[in-house]
């Protein structure tokens, strides 16, 4: 079933390519080119429609207790206006979803789900709420989500919101109510690009006109919309996982390096015992970043092998468009040691990038792996993540 964002008409008119993505929503792959959109978001300001994300409203005297039980991270120390990231795991420690939680008051929260498992996550919350004095409502259909990202995003939004002074003071992972024209939004300082950025939770029926207004007003700041291809390259440069290719219920926070958000001092959250057992026995594979000697992105599921030989071959390709060129200087061993989950060109770092799960014996920086591309082995080199702005200074600027 094809689902359409409240901003679909604009995308259909202006995008170069439409694709089906998370939650069966149809979104622009690109408006101009992934490279231009990516680099513009890093240099100026970009805007993406993330209306496929899910929003779940949680109210009642048991709302905080419910979230305390379901999330691996703590919620009791949240203050109104604060946002926090967490995973939500099953009894075996596998990730049901990675979410952000917004606190309005002690009895009112909003939980933001990933696109793919949106319905599953909302059902899980509703089922668990029956054991608590909490009321869970999936409000996703009523909300659209334009996101404004890039180093000029603050200056741009200050020019269009009534609460410019408050916006100037808004800290990372905090939110406020704001008015743009006649539209009231929840404006959060957060994003999925590694840049200074904001997310605008907007009434669905007002999202189309608001989007068009922001496009028009953003011209003086270099604003360009960006599609899913640019989003992929932006988030991969920052080593941010995506539910579906990178995250599933077979994967735990330890495998993805998300265990720093587990608060084991909480004695009663779902999956705690399983996560403690995993922590004690260790894991066999870990999610790592790689640079790839290839001009084409790798595919989800591409197998990774240990490299047994790095000799320069004397043989030359005999036919085809590469006739006369030397054969690849990589020979893949028979030992399969991992798989690719995501890949894209990192336009800010000038390299082809990939992320995947690799046996812990081969996860050290500089480890050399091989992947088969069009029947031929290509070299992958394990690299520390994030690939871009490893200190995170840009998004906290």
N, C-alpha and C positions, 0 to 999 in steps of 0.2 A: 504494500500500500504506500502510495506517495503522499508525503506530508509537505505542506507549504508554510513558510514563515509569513507573518503579517507584512513583511517587507518584500515578499516574493516578486511583486510587479516591477519594482525597481531593478531587481537582479535580472529578471527575464529581459528587460529592455536594454540593459547596459553590459551584461557580462559576455565574455567571449566563449565561455563553456560552463554548462551546468552539470552537476553530478549529484548522485544520491549519497548521503553520508549517514552519520549517526542518527539513530531514531527514525530512519527512513525519510528524513528531510532532504529536500532538493535545494542545494546551495550552489553559488558560483565557485567553480574551481579557480577561475581567474577573470579579471576584468580586462587587463592589458597583458601583463606577463607576471609570472611569479617573482622573477628577479626584480622587476621595477617595483612591485608592490612591497616586497620584503625590504629592499633597501630604502624605500621611502618611509616605511614605518620606523626603521632604525634612525633615519635622519630627520624626519619631520613629524608627521602624524598620519596614522592609518586608522581605518574604521572597518570593523567586521560585524556581521550579523551572526550572533550565537544564540538565536532563539530556540535552537534544538535542545539547549540545556533545560533541565527540569528544575522547577521550584516547588517546594513542599512547605506549606505553612503548618507550624506546630504550636498549639496553644494549650493553656490549662495549667492547673497547679502541679501536674506531674510532668510538664514539658521538659524541664531540666533533668529530672530523674531518668526520663526516657532516653535522652541523648547521652547522659552519663553511662547508661547501660549499653548503648549501641555503638558508641564511638571509642576508638582506642585512645584518642586525645582527651584532655580534660576540658570540661565546659563550665565547671562551677566557678572558676575565676574570671570568666568573661564578663566584660562590662557592656552596658548598652552602647551600641554604635561600633562594636568590635566584630571583626571577621576572623575565623580560624579555620585552618585546613586540618583534615583528618582522613584516615581511612576507616571503613566500616567492614568488619570481617565476620565470617561465619564461624561455626563451632570448631572447624578444623584450621582456622587461621587464614583461610583464603579470602581475598578481597572481594567483597560484594560491590563496593563502589568507593571511589575517592571523592570526597565532597568538601564543600566549604559551608560553614555555619555562620549565620548572622543573628546577633542577639539584639532584640528590640527592648525586652524587659525580662524579668525573671520567669514570666509565664508566656513569653512570646518569642519564637525563633523562626527563622526561615532557613531551610536546608537546600543547597544547590547541588543537584545531581549531575553526573556525566550524561552525555547525549544518548549513548547506546543503551545503558541499563536504566534509563529514566523510569519506565513503568515498573520494572522489577524492584527498584529501590523504593518507589512510593508504596508498592504493595507490602514490602518488608516492614517499612515504618508503620503502616496502618495495622499490620498483624501484631507487631510488638506493642503498639499503643494500647491494645485491648487490655494489657496487664497493668497499665498505668492510667492515672487520671489526666490523660492528654488527648487532644483532638487533632488529627492529622488530615490535612486537605491538600490534594494535588492541585495547585493553582497554575500549572505550566501553561495551559491554554489561554490564560488571561494576561500573560506577560510575554513581552518581546525583549530581546537583549542585544542592543547595539553596544559594541565595546570600542572605546577610543584609546589608542595606544601610540606611544612615541614621545620623544623628548620635548615636543611642542604641545603635547596634549593638555597640560595644565593651563598654559597660556591661552590655548584655543577655548577650552571650556569656561575659563574665567570671563571670556568675552561674550558668552551666551547664557550663562546662568545668573539668576538674580542674587545668589548667595556667594558672590565672588570672593569675599573676604574669608568666609568659612571654608570654601574650597581651597584657598591658598594654604590654610593651616591643616588640611586633612592629611593624616598620617597614613603610611602604608598599612593595608589590611584594616582600615576603618571605613565607615560609611556614614552618609548623611542623606537627608531629604533635600531635594533641589527642584527648582522650577526653571524650565527652558521654554520660553514663550508662555503658553498656557498649559503646558504639560508638566505634571508633577512626576518626578522619578525618584527612585532610590539610587544614589550615586555612590559607588564603591571604588576605593582606590585599590585596584587589583587587576589581574590580567593573566594572559597565557603566552606572553611574548618575551618576557624578561625586560621590558621597557617600563618607564614611567607610564602608567595607564589607568584607565577608569572603565568601569562597567555600569551601564545605565539600565536598570530594571524599569521597564516602561509599560504602561497599559497597552495591551495589544492593539486596541482600536485606534490608538493615537500614534503608533510606531511608524507607519508609513510617512505621514506628514513630517514627523520629527526627523526621520532619517534624511528626507529631502532637504529639510531646513539646515541640518548639520552639514550636509554635502555642500550646500551653497555658501554657508557662512565660513566653512573651513578652507575655502580656496586661498585666502590670504595667508594661511598657515601651512600651505602645501599639503592639505589633506587629500588622500586618495583612499578609496575603499580597497580592501584586499580580500582575496578568496581563500579557499581551503588549502591550495598548494603553498601559498606564502605562509599561511598559519602553520603548516607542517614544518616548513624549513625554519621558521622563527622558533617554534617550541623545541625542535630537535637540537638546534644550536644551544639552547638552554638546558637540554637534558630533562625535559618535562615529559612524563609518561602520559599516554592516552589510553583510556579504557577501550578494549577491543584488541588492537594490535599488541599493546604492551602489558595491559592489566586484565586479569580474569580471576575467577574464583579458584583457579589452580595455582595462582601466584600469591605469595605472602608479602607483607611489607618488607621483610628482611631481604628478599630477592631483589627488590627494587631500590633498596637503600632508603626506604621510608620509615625505618624502625625508630628514627630519632623522634618521631611524633607519637610513639607508643608510651603511655604513662602507666607503667606496671604498678605504681603505687595505688592506682585504682584497683580495688580488690575484686570487683564483680562485673567487669564488662565482658560481653560475649566474645569468646575466642581467646581469652587471656591465658587459660591453661595450655591450650595448643601452642600459642605463641611462645610461652615459656619453654615448652619442650623443644620447639624448633631452635630457640636461642641457645639452649643447652647443647643440643647435638650438632648444631651448625648446618649450613646449607651446602649443596653440591654445585650450584651454579649461581651466577650473579649477573645483573643487568649492567652492561658496560657500553661505553662509547668507542667508536672506531672511525678512523679515516680510511677511505677506500680508494685504491688506484683504479678508478673506473669513471667513465664519463656519464654513465647511466645509474640512477638510483637502484639499490637492491630491492628485492621484493620481500614482503612479509613471509616468513617461513623458509627463506633461503638458508641452506645448511652451511655451517662453518666448520672448517677442518684445521687440524694442526698442520703447520708447514714443515715438511721433512727435508726440503732441499731449496736453497736459494741460489743455486748456481746459474750463471748466465748461459743459456743454451746457444749452441752453434747452429741449430736448425733454423730455417727460414720458412715462412708461410709460402706455400707454392701457388695458391690460387685465391680468387675472391678479391674484394676491395682492399685487403691488407697484404696482397701478394708482395713478396720481397722484403717484408718487415720481419724482424727477428721474433721468434716465439716468446711467449711470456717467460719471465725469469722466476716463475713461481711454480712449484710442484706441490699439489695438495696431497697430504698423506691420507691413509685410509681411516684415520682416527677422527670420527665426527665428534666435535666438542661443543657445539652450540648452534644457535639459529638466530637469524635476523628478525627483529620485530618491526622496526621503522627505519626509513632511510630517505634522505633528501640532500640536495646540494645546499651547503651552508654559504649563502651569498655574502655574508658579512666576513666569513673567515676564508673564503675562496677555496673550499675543499668539498669533496663528496663525503658525506657523513652517514654513518649507520649506527644503530643501537640494537643490542640484542642480548640474549642470555648465553653466557659462556661458562664452561666449567671453571671453578675457582682456581684450578692449577694454571690457567692461562689468562687471568684477569689483571695481571700486573701491567702498568703502563709500558709500552714498547713491545709487548707480546705480539708476535706476527701470526696471523691466521690467513686462511685462504677461503674464498667463496667462488663458486662456479657461476660465471656470467656468460650466457650464450654458449655453453659448452666449454668455456675456457676458464682457467683459474685466475683470479685477481687477488692481489695482496690487500689485506686489512691489517691495520696497526691499532692496537688498543691504546686509547688516549684518555686522559683524565677529563671528566665532565664537571661542569658545563664547558662546552667548546668556546663559548663567547661570554665575556664579562663574568668570569668565574666568581668574583667577589660579590656580584649582585648589586653593584653600586648604581647602575642605571635605573633599576626599578625602585630603588629606595631614595633616589635623588630628589 
